Amino acid sequence: MTRQRAHAELASAVGDLWAAVSELVLIALEDTPQPADLAVVDDLVDSVSGLQGDVAACRDLLAPGPAGLTGPAMAVLQHQLAGATARYWARIRAYEAVAELRRAARSRQGDWPSWVTSVQRSAARCEDPLRAAETACHAAWAELLEARRPADPA
C-alpha cells in the first residue's frame, strides 16, 4: 500500500463514519419528542454533538488532499479519533447511559420509547464505521512510518 492509498482509505473510512454519525445527530437532535426537558436527553445531545465535532475535525485534517498526512497531522487525527471512540463507548453506548435513557423514556411514554430505540439503532450503526476508521488510521500510520524508514543498504 502507498501513502496515497492509505490516505484515500482513511478519508473513505472517515467519510463513512461521518455519514453514520450524521444520521445519529439527526435522530438525537431533530427527532426528539417534546417536551425534551430531561437531563439525560441533554447529556445525549451533548455527547452526540461532541462525537460529530470529533469526526468533523478528522474530516478537516484529511481535506488538504491525497498527498497524505504528515506525522504531526496524523497525531492530531489519531487524537481526535481516539476522542470520538472514547465518547462513543463511554457516553453513547455504555450500559449506564443507555439504561438511564431507557428509564427516562419509560417514564414519559408516548413517542419516547420508539425514539430511544431509534437512537440506539443509529448509535449501533456507527460502530462498524468507527472501527474501520481506527483500522485505516493504523494503516496510514504504518505507511507513513514505512516511508520514513531508511532504505536497506544491502
Protein Blocks (a to p, Z undefined) as FASTA:
>chain_A
ZZklmmmmmmmmmmmmmmmmmmmmmmmmmmpccddfbfklmmmmmmmmmmmmmmmmmmmm
mmnomnbpafklmmmmmmmmmmmmmmmmmmmmgmklmmmmmmmmmmngmmlmmmmmmmmm
mmmmmmmmmmmmmmmmmmmmmmmmmmmpccdfZZ
